[in-house]
Amino acid sequence: MKVRKFFSKQTDAELLATGEQIESCIPASSLFGNIYPSVETFNGKLANYKAKLAAAADGGRLAVAAKNEARKELVQVLLLWASYIEDHADSNESSILATGFELAKKPTQGTTPNTPENVRVSDGKLNGEALVQYKKDAKATTYEIRWRKEGDEVWQPSSLAFNTHATLSGIARGTVIWVQVRAVNTNGVSNWSDPATMMVR
């Protein structure tokens, strides 16, 4: 069951309405209990966007630029949350709708992408970074990356990637991590890849 990820295409008013709808559903849905990024992070991004949107009403260039940056940050959290909810709702339509997110229309044709292959993790450019690389899939439009510390059961979603590499940052040096990747297109998602692992330096 796919969540509709249309946030970047919404107008400012539509995005604000979507955020407020999800905010109103947070107390009633168990799926927000351990969600990442946290509910507090979402609430902060939404409040910041709302304030910057109001400040940009007069059309000032600096205020509009600040609003656009706040909008970008809110959209990123919504995309991460959409992926989290897809993973934890067990394909239960009513559970997804109870979060305030909308369901994506089921595709009438086409195929989902293949599971990413040759996933590898190596040292990033800076300490505490890990570079994730994987083979390109011709049917994929984006890729989702998730990682967890060795011994942890909970996977943490990372940013969406539009090419065949992504950087994980802010990880404590000496931490052993496991990473998986899946491919996404308008018809659905692939299975998660085989995990790759490394010790972050």
Rosetta blueprint (number, residue, H / E / L):
1 M L
2 K L
3 V E
4 R L
5 K L
6 F L
7 F H
8 S H
9 K H
10 Q L
11 T L
12 D H
13 A H
14 E H
15 L H
16 L H
17 A H
18 T H
19 G H
20 E H
21 Q H
22 I H
23 E H
24 S H
25 C H
26 I H
27 P H
28 A H
29 S L
30 S H
31 L H
32 F H
33 G L
34 N L
35 I L
36 Y L
37 P L
38 S L
39 V H
40 E H
41 T H
42 F H
43 N H
44 G H
45 K H
46 L H
47 A H
48 N H
49 Y H
50 K H
51 A H
52 K H
53 L H
54 A H
55 A H
56 A H
57 A H
58 D H
59 G L
60 G L
61 R H
62 L H
63 A H
64 V H
65 A H
66 A H
67 K H
68 N H
69 E H
70 A H
71 R H
72 K H
73 E H
74 L H
75 V H
76 Q H
77 V H
78 L H
79 L H
80 L H
81 W H
82 A H
83 S H
84 Y H
85 I H
86 E H
87 D H
88 H H
89 A L
90 D L
91 S L
92 N L
93 E H
94 S H
95 S H
96 I H
97 L H
98 A L
99 T L
100 G L
101 F L
102 E L
103 L E
104 A L
105 K L
106 K L
107 P L
108 T L
109 Q L
110 G L
111 T L
112 T L
113 P L
114 N L
115 T L
116 P L
117 E L
118 N L
119 V L
120 R E
121 V E
122 S E
123 D E
124 G L
125 K L
126 L L
127 N L
128 G L
129 E L
130 A E
131 L E
132 V E
133 Q E
134 Y L
135 K L
136 K L
137 D L
138 A L
139 K L
140 A L
141 T L
142 T E
143 Y E
144 E E
145 I E
146 R E
147 W E
148 R E
149 K E
150 E L
151 G L
152 D L
153 E L
154 V L
155 W L
156 Q E
157 P E
158 S E
159 S E
160 L E
161 A E
162 F L
163 N L
164 T L
165 H E
166 A E
167 T E
168 L E
169 S L
170 G L
171 I L
172 A L
173 R L
174 G L
175 T L
176 V E
177 I E
178 W E
179 V E
180 Q E
181 V E
182 R E
183 A E
184 V E
185 N E
186 T L
187 N L
188 G E
189 V E
190 S L
191 N L
192 W L
193 S L
194 D L
195 P L
196 A E
197 T E
198 M E
199 M E
200 V L
201 R L
